[in-house]
Amino acid sequence: MNTKLIMTSTAILLAAIGVSLTFAPDNIIVLLGISNSIAIRLILQLLGATYFAFAMLNWTAKGAIIGGIYNRPIAFANLIHFLIGGITLTKAVLSNHQSPLIFSIMAVFYIITACIFGLVISRHPGTEAA
């Protein structure tokens, strides 16, 4: 499995989300149709910082061997993030049929990425080469 591609693509996506949430929370609030308040803007900016930090983790680990016992904490952190995010987004989409389309797209992406990181953790990095 090409973990460099996985880590790079997730790093780019998470960085884009992080930068958007950090520097344009007002635009995100309007896009999502939620009420604008200082507390919501602060929470979105802190969430953006978290996403960007996760992006930097994936970016710096993209050249490392990941899988099996190698860099297991990084793979587990990604698995847990994408699994819980995917479950949460799926639940939100299924319980509210008027939710924005971006939630459905993100739910699908999150579930697929969680499955990929599940495979990364469960396989030794040299398994497919043998």
KOLGU-4560 file (N, C-alpha, C; in nm, 3 decimals, padded with zeros to 5 digits):
<recs>
<n_xx: 00.084 n_yy: -00.118 n_zz: 00.000 ca_xx: 00.000 ca_yy: 00.000 ca_zz: 00.000 c_xx: 00.089 c_yy: 00.124 c_zz: 00.000 mol: A seq: 1 type: MET>
<n_xx: 00.057 n_yy: 00.218 n_zz: -00.084 ca_xx: 00.138 ca_yy: 00.339 ca_zz: -00.098 c_xx: 00.099 c_yy: 00.440 c_zz: 00.010 mol: A seq: 2 type: ASN>
<n_xx: 00.167 n_yy: 00.431 n_zz: 00.125 ca_xx: 00.133 ca_yy: 00.520 ca_zz: 00.236 c_xx: 00.176 c_yy: 00.664 c_zz: 00.210 mol: A seq: 3 type: THR>
<n_xx: 00.276 n_yy: 00.683 n_zz: 00.125 ca_xx: 00.318 ca_yy: 00.820 ca_zz: 00.094 c_xx: 00.203 c_yy: 00.896 c_zz: 00.026 mol: A seq: 4 type: LYS>
<n_xx: 00.135 n_yy: 00.833 n_zz: -00.065 ca_xx: 00.021 ca_yy: 00.895 ca_zz: -00.133 c_xx: -00.092 c_yy: 00.922 c_zz: -00.035 mol: A seq: 5 type: LEU>
<n_xx: -00.120 n_yy: 00.826 n_zz: 00.052 ca_xx: -00.227 ca_yy: 00.841 ca_zz: 00.151 c_xx: -00.195 c_yy: 00.957 c_zz: 00.245 mol: A seq: 6 type: ILE>
<n_xx: -00.074 n_yy: 00.960 n_zz: 00.298 ca_xx: -00.036 ca_yy: 01.065 ca_zz: 00.394 c_xx: -00.034 c_yy: 01.202 c_zz: 00.327 mol: A seq: 7 type: MET>
<n_xx: 00.015 n_yy: 01.207 n_zz: 00.204 ca_xx: 00.021 ca_yy: 01.336 ca_zz: 00.133 c_xx: -00.119 c_yy: 01.389 c_zz: 00.104 mol: A seq: 8 type: THR>
<n_xx: -00.207 n_yy: 01.303 n_zz: 00.053 ca_xx: -00.342 ca_yy: 01.348 ca_zz: 00.019 c_xx: -00.421 c_yy: 01.390 c_zz: 00.142 mol: A seq: 9 type: SER>
<n_xx: -00.409 n_yy: 01.314 n_zz: 00.251 ca_xx: -00.480 ca_yy: 01.354 ca_zz: 00.372 c_xx: -00.420 c_yy: 01.482 c_zz: 00.431 mol: A seq: 10 type: THR>
<n_xx: -00.290 n_yy: 01.498 n_zz: 00.420 ca_xx: -00.226 ca_yy: 01.621 ca_zz: 00.470 c_xx: -00.277 c_yy: 01.743 c_zz: 00.393 mol: A seq: 11 type: ALA>
<n_xx: -00.287 n_yy: 01.732 n_zz: 00.263 ca_xx: -00.333 ca_yy: 01.845 ca_zz: 00.181 c_xx: -00.479 c_yy: 01.878 c_zz: 00.214 mol: A seq: 12 type: ILE>
<n_xx: -00.564 n_yy: 01.776 n_zz: 00.224 ca_xx: -00.705 ca_yy: 01.801 ca_zz: 00.255 c_xx: -00.720 c_yy: 01.861 c_zz: 00.394 mol: A seq: 13 type: LEU>
<n_xx: -00.653 n_yy: 01.803 n_zz: 00.494 ca_xx: -00.665 ca_yy: 01.855 ca_zz: 00.630 c_xx: -00.609 c_yy: 01.996 c_zz: 00.641 mol: A seq: 14 type: LEU>
<n_xx: -00.502 n_yy: 02.026 n_zz: 00.568 ca_xx: -00.446 ca_yy: 02.162 ca_zz: 00.569 c_xx: -00.544 c_yy: 02.261 c_zz: 00.508 mol: A seq: 15 type: ALA>
<n_xx: -00.610 n_yy: 02.222 n_zz: 00.400 ca_xx: -00.708 ca_yy: 02.311 ca_zz: 00.337 c_xx: -00.824 c_yy: 02.340 c_zz: 00.432 mol: A seq: 16 type: ALA>
<n_xx: -00.872 n_yy: 02.237 n_zz: 00.500 ca_xx: -00.980 ca_yy: 02.257 ca_zz: 00.597 c_xx: -00.931 c_yy: 02.344 c_zz: 00.712 mol: A seq: 17 type: ILE>
<n_xx: -00.811 n_yy: 02.315 n_zz: 00.762 ca_xx: -00.756 ca_yy: 02.390 ca_zz: 00.874 c_xx: -00.735 c_yy: 02.537 c_zz: 00.844 mol: A seq: 18 type: GLY>
<n_xx: -00.680 n_yy: 02.567 n_zz: 00.728 ca_xx: -00.657 ca_yy: 02.706 ca_zz: 00.690 c_xx: -00.791 c_yy: 02.778 c_zz: 00.671 mol: A seq: 19 type: VAL>
<n_xx: -00.887 n_yy: 02.710 n_zz: 00.609 ca_xx: -01.020 ca_yy: 02.771 ca_zz: 00.589 c_xx: -01.087 c_yy: 02.803 c_zz: 00.722 mol: A seq: 20 type: SER>
<n_xx: -01.084 n_yy: 02.709 n_zz: 00.814 ca_xx: -01.148 ca_yy: 02.731 ca_zz: 00.943 c_xx: -01.075 c_yy: 02.838 c_zz: 01.025 mol: A seq: 21 type: LEU>
<n_xx: -00.944 n_yy: 02.843 n_zz: 01.014 ca_xx: -00.866 ca_yy: 02.939 ca_zz: 01.093 c_xx: -00.881 c_yy: 03.081 c_zz: 01.042 mol: A seq: 22 type: THR>
<n_xx: -00.873 n_yy: 03.099 n_zz: 00.910 ca_xx: -00.867 ca_yy: 03.234 ca_zz: 00.854 c_xx: -00.998 c_yy: 03.283 c_zz: 00.793 mol: A seq: 23 type: PHE>
<n_xx: -01.097 n_yy: 03.196 n_zz: 00.777 ca_xx: -01.224 ca_yy: 03.239 ca_zz: 00.719 c_xx: -01.343 c_yy: 03.179 c_zz: 00.793 mol: A seq: 24 type: ALA>
<n_xx: -01.345 n_yy: 03.189 n_zz: 00.926 ca_xx: -01.458 ca_yy: 03.128 ca_zz: 00.998 c_xx: -01.592 c_yy: 03.193 c_zz: 00.965 mol: A seq: 25 type: PRO>
<n_xx: -01.592 n_yy: 03.322 n_zz: 00.934 ca_xx: -01.717 ca_yy: 03.390 ca_zz: 00.900 c_xx: -01.777 c_yy: 03.333 c_zz: 00.771 mol: A seq: 26 type: ASP>
<n_xx: -01.692 n_yy: 03.305 n_zz: 00.674 ca_xx: -01.740 ca_yy: 03.246 ca_zz: 00.548 c_xx: -01.794 c_yy: 03.105 c_zz: 00.570 mol: A seq: 27 type: ASN>
<n_xx: -01.727 n_yy: 03.029 n_zz: 00.655 ca_xx: -01.770 ca_yy: 02.892 ca_zz: 00.685 c_xx: -01.905 c_yy: 02.896 c_zz: 00.756 mol: A seq: 28 type: ILE>
<n_xx: -01.922 n_yy: 02.990 n_zz: 00.848 ca_xx: -02.049 ca_yy: 03.004 ca_zz: 00.920 c_xx: -02.163 c_yy: 03.032 c_zz: 00.823 mol: A seq: 29 type: ILE>
<n_xx: -02.140 n_yy: 03.121 n_zz: 00.729 ca_xx: -02.244 ca_yy: 03.153 ca_zz: 00.629 c_xx: -02.271 c_yy: 03.031 c_zz: 00.541 mol: A seq: 30 type: VAL>
<n_xx: -02.164 n_yy: 02.962 n_zz: 00.499 ca_xx: -02.179 ca_yy: 02.844 ca_zz: 00.414 c_xx: -02.261 c_yy: 02.734 c_zz: 00.481 mol: A seq: 31 type: LEU>
<n_xx: -02.239 n_yy: 02.716 n_zz: 00.611 ca_xx: -02.310 ca_yy: 02.611 ca_zz: 00.685 c_xx: -02.447 c_yy: 02.657 c_zz: 00.733 mol: A seq: 32 type: LEU>
<n_xx: -02.472 n_yy: 02.788 n_zz: 00.729 ca_xx: -02.602 ca_yy: 02.840 ca_zz: 00.770 c_xx: -02.625 c_yy: 02.833 c_zz: 00.920 mol: A seq: 33 type: GLY>
<n_xx: -02.519 n_yy: 02.851 n_zz: 00.998 ca_xx: -02.534 ca_yy: 02.849 ca_zz: 01.144 c_xx: -02.524 c_yy: 02.992 c_zz: 01.197 mol: A seq: 34 type: ILE>
<n_xx: -02.567 n_yy: 03.010 n_zz: 01.321 ca_xx: -02.567 ca_yy: 03.144 ca_zz: 01.379 c_xx: -02.425 c_yy: 03.190 c_zz: 01.406 mol: A seq: 35 type: SER>
<n_xx: -02.401 n_yy: 03.317 n_zz: 01.381 ca_xx: -02.268 ca_yy: 03.376 ca_zz: 01.396 c_xx: -02.256 c_yy: 03.437 c_zz: 01.534 mol: A seq: 36 type: ASN>
<n_xx: -02.154 n_yy: 03.392 n_zz: 01.608 ca_xx: -02.125 ca_yy: 03.450 ca_zz: 01.738 c_xx: -01.974 c_yy: 03.442 c_zz: 01.762 mol: A seq: 37 type: SER>
<n_xx: -01.929 n_yy: 03.516 n_zz: 01.859 ca_xx: -01.786 ca_yy: 03.515 ca_zz: 01.891 c_xx: -01.742 c_yy: 03.375 c_zz: 01.933 mol: A seq: 38 type: ILE>
<n_xx: -01.826 n_yy: 03.306 n_zz: 02.011 ca_xx: -01.791 ca_yy: 03.172 ca_zz: 02.059 c_xx: -01.779 c_yy: 03.073 c_zz: 01.943 mol: A seq: 39 type: ALA>
<n_xx: -01.871 n_yy: 03.079 n_zz: 01.848 ca_xx: -01.866 ca_yy: 02.988 ca_zz: 01.732 c_xx: -01.742 c_yy: 03.016 c_zz: 01.648 mol: A seq: 40 type: ILE>
<n_xx: -01.711 n_yy: 03.143 n_zz: 01.626 ca_xx: -01.590 ca_yy: 03.177 ca_zz: 01.549 c_xx: -01.465 c_yy: 03.126 c_zz: 01.620 mol: A seq: 41 type: ARG>
<n_xx: -01.459 n_yy: 03.141 n_zz: 01.751 ca_xx: -01.344 ca_yy: 03.094 ca_zz: 01.828 c_xx: -01.330 c_yy: 02.942 c_zz: 01.819 mol: A seq: 42 type: LEU>
<n_xx: -01.441 n_yy: 02.872 n_zz: 01.835 ca_xx: -01.439 ca_yy: 02.725 ca_zz: 01.826 c_xx: -01.393 c_yy: 02.680 c_zz: 01.687 mol: A seq: 43 type: ILE>
<n_xx: -01.443 n_yy: 02.745 n_zz: 01.582 ca_xx: -01.403 ca_yy: 02.709 ca_zz: 01.446 c_xx: -01.254 c_yy: 02.736 c_zz: 01.423 mol: A seq: 44 type: LEU>
<n_xx: -01.204 n_yy: 02.847 n_zz: 01.476 ca_xx: -01.062 ca_yy: 02.877 ca_zz: 01.460 c_xx: -00.974 c_yy: 02.778 c_zz: 01.536 mol: A seq: 45 type: GLN>
<n_xx: -01.016 n_yy: 02.738 n_zz: 01.656 ca_xx: -00.941 ca_yy: 02.637 ca_zz: 01.731 c_xx: -00.947 c_yy: 02.501 c_zz: 01.661 mol: A seq: 46 type: LEU>
<n_xx: -01.062 n_yy: 02.469 n_zz: 01.604 ca_xx: -01.075 ca_yy: 02.346 ca_zz: 01.526 c_xx: -00.984 c_yy: 02.350 c_zz: 01.403 mol: A seq: 47 type: LEU>
<n_xx: -00.976 n_yy: 02.468 n_zz: 01.341 ca_xx: -00.886 ca_yy: 02.486 ca_zz: 01.226 c_xx: -00.741 c_yy: 02.463 c_zz: 01.264 mol: A seq: 48 type: GLY>
<n_xx: -00.702 n_yy: 02.512 n_zz: 01.382 ca_xx: -00.565 ca_yy: 02.489 ca_zz: 01.428 c_xx: -00.538 c_yy: 02.340 c_zz: 01.448 mol: A seq: 49 type: ALA>
<n_xx: -00.636 n_yy: 02.269 n_zz: 01.498 ca_xx: -00.622 ca_yy: 02.124 ca_zz: 01.518 c_xx: -00.609 c_yy: 02.052 c_zz: 01.385 mol: A seq: 50 type: THR>
<n_xx: -00.693 n_yy: 02.087 n_zz: 01.289 ca_xx: -00.684 ca_yy: 02.027 ca_zz: 01.157 c_xx: -00.548 c_yy: 02.055 c_zz: 01.092 mol: A seq: 51 type: TYR>
<n_xx: -00.501 n_yy: 02.178 n_zz: 01.106 ca_xx: -00.373 ca_yy: 02.212 ca_zz: 01.045 c_xx: -00.258 c_yy: 02.137 c_zz: 01.113 mol: A seq: 52 type: PHE>
<n_xx: -00.265 n_yy: 02.122 n_zz: 01.245 ca_xx: -00.163 ca_yy: 02.046 ca_zz: 01.317 c_xx: -00.161 c_yy: 01.899 c_zz: 01.271 mol: A seq: 53 type: ALA>
<n_xx: -00.280 n_yy: 01.842 n_zz: 01.253 ca_xx: -00.290 ca_yy: 01.705 ca_zz: 01.203 c_xx: -00.234 c_yy: 01.695 c_zz: 01.062 mol: A seq: 54 type: PHE>
<n_xx: -00.258 n_yy: 01.796 n_zz: 00.981 ca_xx: -00.203 ca_yy: 01.799 ca_zz: 00.845 c_xx: -00.051 c_yy: 01.800 c_zz: 00.848 mol: A seq: 55 type: ALA>
<n_xx: 00.007 n_yy: 01.876 n_zz: 00.939 ca_xx: 00.153 ca_yy: 01.882 ca_zz: 00.950 c_xx: 00.210 c_yy: 01.749 c_zz: 00.999 mol: A seq: 56 type: MET>
<n_xx: 00.138 n_yy: 01.682 n_zz: 01.087 ca_xx: 00.179 ca_yy: 01.548 ca_zz: 01.132 c_xx: 00.185 c_yy: 01.453 c_zz: 01.013 mol: A seq: 57 type: LEU>
<n_xx: 00.081 n_yy: 01.451 n_zz: 00.933 ca_xx: 00.078 ca_yy: 01.363 ca_zz: 00.816 c_xx: 00.182 c_yy: 01.403 c_zz: 00.712 mol: A seq: 58 type: ASN>
<n_xx: 00.202 n_yy: 01.533 n_zz: 00.693 ca_xx: 00.299 ca_yy: 01.579 ca_zz: 00.595 c_xx: 00.441 c_yy: 01.537 c_zz: 00.634 mol: A seq: 59 type: TRP>
<n_xx: 00.476 n_yy: 01.554 n_zz: 00.761 ca_xx: 00.612 ca_yy: 01.519 ca_zz: 00.803 c_xx: 00.634 c_yy: 01.368 c_zz: 00.807 mol: A seq: 60 type: THR>
<n_xx: 00.526 n_yy: 01.290 n_zz: 00.819 ca_xx: 00.539 ca_yy: 01.145 ca_zz: 00.826 c_xx: 00.524 c_yy: 01.078 c_zz: 00.690 mol: A seq: 61 type: ALA>
<n_xx: 00.502 n_yy: 01.156 n_zz: 00.585 ca_xx: 00.471 ca_yy: 01.095 ca_zz: 00.455 c_xx: 00.584 c_yy: 01.010 c_zz: 00.398 mol: A seq: 62 type: LYS>
<n_xx: 00.708 n_yy: 01.040 n_zz: 00.433 ca_xx: 00.820 ca_yy: 00.965 ca_zz: 00.379 c_xx: 00.861 c_yy: 00.847 c_zz: 00.466 mol: A seq: 63 type: GLY>
<n_xx: 00.798 n_yy: 00.832 n_zz: 00.582 ca_xx: 00.834 ca_yy: 00.725 ca_zz: 00.675 c_xx: 00.761 c_yy: 00.595 c_zz: 00.641 mol: A seq: 64 type: ALA>
<n_xx: 00.815 n_yy: 00.487 n_zz: 00.690 ca_xx: 00.749 ca_yy: 00.358 ca_zz: 00.676 c_xx: 00.633 c_yy: 00.356 c_zz: 00.774 mol: A seq: 65 type: ILE>
<n_xx: 00.514 n_yy: 00.328 n_zz: 00.723 ca_xx: 00.394 ca_yy: 00.324 ca_zz: 00.807 c_xx: 00.321 c_yy: 00.195 c_zz: 00.778 mol: A seq: 66 type: ILE>
<n_xx: 00.285 n_yy: 00.124 n_zz: 00.883 ca_xx: 00.212 ca_yy: -00.001 ca_zz: 00.867 c_xx: 00.263 c_yy: -00.104 c_zz: 00.965 mol: A seq: 67 type: GLY>
<n_xx: 00.175 n_yy: -00.193 n_zz: 01.007 ca_xx: 00.215 ca_yy: -00.292 ca_zz: 01.105 c_xx: 00.258 c_yy: -00.224 c_zz: 01.234 mol: A seq: 68 type: GLY>
<n_xx: 00.383 n_yy: -00.248 n_zz: 01.275 ca_xx: 00.433 ca_yy: -00.187 ca_zz: 01.399 c_xx: 00.505 c_yy: -00.055 c_zz: 01.372 mol: A seq: 69 type: ILE>
<n_xx: 00.526 n_yy: -00.020 n_zz: 01.248 ca_xx: 00.601 ca_yy: 00.101 ca_zz: 01.214 c_xx: 00.510 c_yy: 00.224 c_zz: 01.217 mol: A seq: 70 type: TYR>
<n_xx: 00.550 n_yy: 00.323 n_zz: 01.295 ca_xx: 00.474 ca_yy: 00.448 ca_zz: 01.311 c_xx: 00.328 c_yy: 00.422 c_zz: 01.345 mol: A seq: 71 type: ASN>
<n_xx: 00.307 n_yy: 00.324 n_zz: 01.429 ca_xx: 00.172 ca_yy: 00.285 ca_zz: 01.470 c_xx: 00.093 c_yy: 00.400 c_zz: 01.533 mol: A seq: 72 type: ARG>
<n_xx: 00.154 n_yy: 00.484 n_zz: 01.619 ca_xx: 00.075 ca_yy: 00.594 ca_zz: 01.677 c_xx: 00.020 c_yy: 00.691 c_zz: 01.571 mol: A seq: 73 type: PRO>
<n_xx: 00.097 n_yy: 00.717 n_zz: 01.467 ca_xx: 00.049 ca_yy: 00.807 ca_zz: 01.361 c_xx: -00.066 c_yy: 00.742 c_zz: 01.285 mol: A seq: 74 type: ILE>
<n_xx: -00.052 n_yy: 00.615 n_zz: 01.253 ca_xx: -00.158 ca_yy: 00.544 ca_zz: 01.182 c_xx: -00.284 c_yy: 00.533 c_zz: 01.269 mol: A seq: 75 type: ALA>
<n_xx: -00.267 n_yy: 00.504 n_zz: 01.399 ca_xx: -00.382 ca_yy: 00.496 ca_zz: 01.488 c_xx: -00.451 c_yy: 00.630 c_zz: 01.504 mol: A seq: 76 type: PHE>
<n_xx: -00.375 n_yy: 00.737 n_zz: 01.517 ca_xx: -00.435 ca_yy: 00.870 ca_zz: 01.530 c_xx: -00.520 c_yy: 00.902 c_zz: 01.408 mol: A seq: 77 type: ALA>
<n_xx: -00.469 n_yy: 00.870 n_zz: 01.290 ca_xx: -00.545 ca_yy: 00.893 ca_zz: 01.167 c_xx: -00.668 c_yy: 00.804 c_zz: 01.161 mol: A seq: 78 type: ASN>
<n_xx: -00.653 n_yy: 00.677 n_zz: 01.197 ca_xx: -00.767 ca_yy: 00.585 ca_zz: 01.196 c_xx: -00.877 c_yy: 00.636 c_zz: 01.289 mol: A seq: 79 type: LEU>
<n_xx: -00.841 n_yy: 00.672 n_zz: 01.410 ca_xx: -00.941 ca_yy: 00.717 ca_zz: 01.507 c_xx: -01.006 c_yy: 00.847 c_zz: 01.461 mol: A seq: 80 type: ILE>
<n_xx: -00.927 n_yy: 00.941 n_zz: 01.411 ca_xx: -00.983 ca_yy: 01.068 ca_zz: 01.363 c_xx: -01.084 c_yy: 01.044 c_zz: 01.251 mol: A seq: 81 type: HIS>
<n_xx: -01.043 n_yy: 00.968 n_zz: 01.151 ca_xx: -01.131 ca_yy: 00.949 ca_zz: 01.035 c_xx: -01.249 c_yy: 00.857 c_zz: 01.068 mol: A seq: 82 type: PHE>
<n_xx: -01.231 n_yy: 00.760 n_zz: 01.157 ca_xx: -01.341 ca_yy: 00.671 ca_zz: 01.194 c_xx: -01.447 c_yy: 00.746 c_zz: 01.274 mol: A seq: 83 type: LEU>
<n_xx: -01.406 n_yy: 00.817 n_zz: 01.378 ca_xx: -01.503 ca_yy: 00.891 ca_zz: 01.459 c_xx: -01.566 c_yy: 01.003 c_zz: 01.376 mol: A seq: 84 type: ILE>
<n_xx: -01.485 n_yy: 01.072 n_zz: 01.297 ca_xx: -01.540 ca_yy: 01.177 ca_zz: 01.210 c_xx: -01.639 c_yy: 01.121 c_zz: 01.110 mol: A seq: 85 type: GLY>
<n_xx: -01.607 n_yy: 01.006 n_zz: 01.051 ca_xx: -01.698 ca_yy: 00.943 ca_zz: 00.955 c_xx: -01.829 c_yy: 00.900 c_zz: 01.017 mol: A seq: 86 type: GLY>
<n_xx: -01.821 n_yy: 00.841 n_zz: 01.137 ca_xx: -01.943 ca_yy: 00.799 ca_zz: 01.206 c_xx: -02.028 c_yy: 00.921 c_zz: 01.242 mol: A seq: 87 type: ILE>
<n_xx: -01.963 n_yy: 01.025 n_zz: 01.293 ca_xx: -02.034 ca_yy: 01.146 ca_zz: 01.333 c_xx: -02.100 c_yy: 01.214 c_zz: 01.212 mol: A seq: 88 type: THR>
<n_xx: -02.026 n_yy: 01.226 n_zz: 01.103 ca_xx: -02.082 ca_yy: 01.289 ca_zz: 00.983 c_xx: -02.196 c_yy: 01.206 c_zz: 00.924 mol: A seq: 89 type: LEU>
<n_xx: -02.180 n_yy: 01.075 n_zz: 00.923 ca_xx: -02.285 ca_yy: 00.987 ca_zz: 00.870 c_xx: -02.411 c_yy: 00.998 c_zz: 00.955 mol: A seq: 90 type: THR>
<n_xx: -02.394 n_yy: 00.999 n_zz: 01.086 ca_xx: -02.508 ca_yy: 01.014 ca_zz: 01.176 c_xx: -02.579 c_yy: 01.147 c_zz: 01.152 mol: A seq: 91 type: LYS>
<n_xx: -02.501 n_yy: 01.254 n_zz: 01.134 ca_xx: -02.559 ca_yy: 01.387 ca_zz: 01.111 c_xx: -02.637 c_yy: 01.390 c_zz: 00.980 mol: A seq: 92 type: ALA>
<n_xx: -02.581 n_yy: 01.329 n_zz: 00.875 ca_xx: -02.647 ca_yy: 01.329 ca_zz: 00.744 c_xx: -02.775 c_yy: 01.246 c_zz: 00.748 mol: A seq: 93 type: VAL>
<n_xx: -02.770 n_yy: 01.130 n_zz: 00.813 ca_xx: -02.887 ca_yy: 01.043 ca_zz: 00.817 c_xx: -02.999 c_yy: 01.098 c_zz: 00.906 mol: A seq: 94 type: LEU>
<n_xx: -02.964 n_yy: 01.174 n_zz: 01.009 ca_xx: -03.067 ca_yy: 01.227 ca_zz: 01.099 c_xx: -03.125 c_yy: 01.359 c_zz: 01.050 mol: A seq: 95 type: SER>
<n_xx: -03.054 n_yy: 01.427 n_zz: 00.960 ca_xx: -03.103 ca_yy: 01.555 ca_zz: 00.908 c_xx: -03.090 c_yy: 01.554 c_zz: 00.756 mol: A seq: 96 type: ASN>
<n_xx: -03.198 n_yy: 01.529 n_zz: 00.689 ca_xx: -03.195 ca_yy: 01.516 ca_zz: 00.543 c_xx: -03.176 c_yy: 01.650 c_zz: 00.472 mol: A seq: 97 type: HIS>
<n_xx: -03.179 n_yy: 01.759 n_zz: 00.547 ca_xx: -03.158 ca_yy: 01.891 ca_zz: 00.488 c_xx: -03.018 c_yy: 01.944 c_zz: 00.517 mol: A seq: 98 type: GLN>
<n_xx: -02.929 n_yy: 01.856 n_zz: 00.562 ca_xx: -02.792 ca_yy: 01.900 ca_zz: 00.590 c_xx: -02.720 c_yy: 01.935 c_zz: 00.458 mol: A seq: 99 type: SER>
<n_xx: -02.621 n_yy: 02.023 n_zz: 00.465 ca_xx: -02.550 ca_yy: 02.061 ca_zz: 00.343 c_xx: -02.485 c_yy: 01.941 c_zz: 00.273 mol: A seq: 100 type: PRO>
<n_xx: -02.476 n_yy: 01.946 n_zz: 00.142 ca_xx: -02.419 ca_yy: 01.838 ca_zz: 00.062 c_xx: -02.274 c_yy: 01.808 c_zz: 00.101 mol: A seq: 101 type: LEU>
<n_xx: -02.202 n_yy: 01.910 n_zz: 00.145 ca_xx: -02.061 ca_yy: 01.891 ca_zz: 00.181 c_xx: -02.048 c_yy: 01.790 c_zz: 00.296 mol: A seq: 102 type: ILE>
<n_xx: -02.149 n_yy: 01.782 n_zz: 00.383 ca_xx: -02.145 ca_yy: 01.684 ca_zz: 00.492 c_xx: -02.149 c_yy: 01.541 c_zz: 00.438 mol: A seq: 103 type: PHE>
<n_xx: -02.231 n_yy: 01.519 n_zz: 00.336 ca_xx: -02.239 ca_yy: 01.385 ca_zz: 00.275 c_xx: -02.108 c_yy: 01.349 c_zz: 00.207 mol: A seq: 104 type: SER>
<n_xx: -02.050 n_yy: 01.444 n_zz: 00.136 ca_xx: -01.924 ca_yy: 01.420 ca_zz: 00.066 c_xx: -01.814 c_yy: 01.390 c_zz: 00.167 mol: A seq: 105 type: ILE>
<n_xx: -01.809 n_yy: 01.470 n_zz: 00.274 ca_xx: -01.707 ca_yy: 01.448 ca_zz: 00.376 c_xx: -01.728 c_yy: 01.315 c_zz: 00.448 mol: A seq: 106 type: MET>
<n_xx: -01.854 n_yy: 01.276 n_zz: 00.471 ca_xx: -01.882 ca_yy: 01.149 ca_zz: 00.538 c_xx: -01.827 c_yy: 01.032 c_zz: 00.456 mol: A seq: 107 type: ALA>
<n_xx: -01.851 n_yy: 01.035 n_zz: 00.326 ca_xx: -01.800 ca_yy: 00.928 ca_zz: 00.239 c_xx: -01.647 c_yy: 00.926 c_zz: 00.240 mol: A seq: 108 type: VAL>
<n_xx: -01.586 n_yy: 01.044 n_zz: 00.226 ca_xx: -01.440 ca_yy: 01.052 ca_zz: 00.227 c_xx: -01.384 c_yy: 01.001 c_zz: 00.361 mol: A seq: 109 type: PHE>
<n_xx: -01.444 n_yy: 01.042 n_zz: 00.470 ca_xx: -01.396 ca_yy: 01.001 ca_zz: 00.602 c_xx: -01.405 c_yy: 00.850 c_zz: 00.621 mol: A seq: 110 type: TYR>
<n_xx: -01.516 n_yy: 00.789 n_zz: 00.582 ca_xx: -01.533 ca_yy: 00.644 ca_zz: 00.599 c_xx: -01.433 c_yy: 00.569 c_zz: 00.512 mol: A seq: 111 type: ILE>
<n_xx: -01.414 n_yy: 00.611 n_zz: 00.388 ca_xx: -01.317 ca_yy: 00.546 ca_zz: 00.299 c_xx: -01.176 c_yy: 00.559 c_zz: 00.355 mol: A seq: 112 type: ILE>
<n_xx: -01.141 n_yy: 00.678 n_zz: 00.403 ca_xx: -01.007 ca_yy: 00.699 ca_zz: 00.458 c_xx: -00.987 c_yy: 00.620 c_zz: 00.586 mol: A seq: 113 type: THR>
<n_xx: -01.091 n_yy: 00.607 n_zz: 00.668 ca_xx: -01.080 ca_yy: 00.525 ca_zz: 00.789 c_xx: -01.053 c_yy: 00.379 c_zz: 00.752 mol: A seq: 114 type: ALA>
<n_xx: -01.120 n_yy: 00.330 n_zz: 00.650 ca_xx: -01.096 ca_yy: 00.192 ca_zz: 00.604 c_xx: -00.953 c_yy: 00.176 c_zz: 00.554 mol: A seq: 115 type: CYS>
<n_xx: -00.903 n_yy: 00.275 n_zz: 00.483 ca_xx: -00.765 ca_yy: 00.269 ca_zz: 00.433 c_xx: -00.667 c_yy: 00.264 c_zz: 00.549 mol: A seq: 116 type: ILE>
<n_xx: -00.686 n_yy: 00.349 n_zz: 00.649 ca_xx: -00.595 ca_yy: 00.347 ca_zz: 00.764 c_xx: -00.612 c_yy: 00.219 c_zz: 00.846 mol: A seq: 117 type: PHE>
<n_xx: -00.731 n_yy: 00.160 n_zz: 00.846 ca_xx: -00.749 ca_yy: 00.029 ca_zz: 00.909 c_xx: -00.664 c_yy: -00.077 c_zz: 00.840 mol: A seq: 118 type: GLY>
<n_xx: -00.658 n_yy: -00.071 n_zz: 00.707 ca_xx: -00.573 ca_yy: -00.163 ca_zz: 00.632 c_xx: -00.425 c_yy: -00.136 c_zz: 00.658 mol: A seq: 119 type: LEU>
<n_xx: -00.388 n_yy: -00.009 n_zz: 00.666 ca_xx: -00.249 ca_yy: 00.028 ca_zz: 00.691 c_xx: -00.203 c_yy: -00.030 c_zz: 00.825 mol: A seq: 120 type: VAL>
<n_xx: -00.286 n_yy: -00.020 n_zz: 00.927 ca_xx: -00.250 ca_yy: -00.070 ca_zz: 01.060 c_xx: -00.242 c_yy: -00.222 c_zz: 01.062 mol: A seq: 121 type: ILE>
<n_xx: -00.332 n_yy: -00.287 n_zz: 00.990 ca_xx: -00.339 ca_yy: -00.432 ca_zz: 00.998 c_xx: -00.238 c_yy: -00.506 c_zz: 00.910 mol: A seq: 122 type: SER>
<n_xx: -00.172 n_yy: -00.436 n_zz: 00.821 ca_xx: -00.078 ca_yy: -00.501 ca_zz: 00.730 c_xx: 00.065 c_yy: -00.455 c_zz: 00.754 mol: A seq: 123 type: ARG>
<n_xx: 00.155 n_yy: -00.546 n_zz: 00.739 ca_xx: 00.297 ca_yy: -00.512 ca_zz: 00.746 c_xx: 00.331 c_yy: -00.435 c_zz: 00.617 mol: A seq: 124 type: HIS>
<n_xx: 00.416 n_yy: -00.332 n_zz: 00.626 ca_xx: 00.443 ca_yy: -00.251 ca_zz: 00.507 c_xx: 00.505 c_yy: -00.329 c_zz: 00.391 mol: A seq: 125 type: PRO>
<n_xx: 00.565 n_yy: -00.444 n_zz: 00.415 ca_xx: 00.627 ca_yy: -00.520 ca_zz: 00.307 c_xx: 00.540 c_yy: -00.634 c_zz: 00.258 mol: A seq: 126 type: GLY>
<n_xx: 00.416 n_yy: -00.647 n_zz: 00.306 ca_xx: 00.330 ca_yy: -00.760 ca_zz: 00.273 c_xx: 00.302 c_yy: -00.771 c_zz: 00.124 mol: A seq: 127 type: THR>
<n_xx: 00.267 n_yy: -00.661 n_zz: 00.059 ca_xx: 00.231 ca_yy: -00.669 ca_zz: -00.083 c_xx: 00.355 c_yy: -00.685 c_zz: -00.173 mol: A seq: 128 type: GLU>
<n_xx: 00.472 n_yy: -00.654 n_zz: -00.123 ca_xx: 00.593 ca_yy: -00.667 ca_zz: -00.204 c_xx: 00.639 c_yy: -00.812 c_zz: -00.213 mol: A seq: 129 type: ALA>
<n_xx: 00.598 n_yy: -00.894 n_zz: -00.118 ca_xx: 00.645 ca_yy: -01.033 ca_zz: -00.113 c_xx: 00.576 c_yy: -01.120 c_zz: -00.214 mol: A seq: 130 type: ALA>
</recs>
